[in-house]
Amino acid sequence: MDKKCSECKYWKRLPSDDSEPFDIGRCKRYPPTHDMMMIMKEIKEWPENGKLYPGQFANPTHESMWPATLMADWCGEFKPND
């Protein structure tokens, strides 16, 4: 057995709306960790001067989450699925 995330009891695949499932999931071995993410803002109008500034696109936010990993990733905490 390969010791990869998709075979680990701590890993949960992210749901997909398509017929094809994502190859990405969350490792739930430890509690969620604090992360600062950049969330995209919707721009309703193009500025008159035609220039866009970084603050117009991204808005920092804080969130706690489990680490995202690919199904082929691995780590030293692997436990096989039951």
Order of alpha helices (4+ residues) and beta strands (2+ residues): beta-beta-beta-alpha-beta-beta
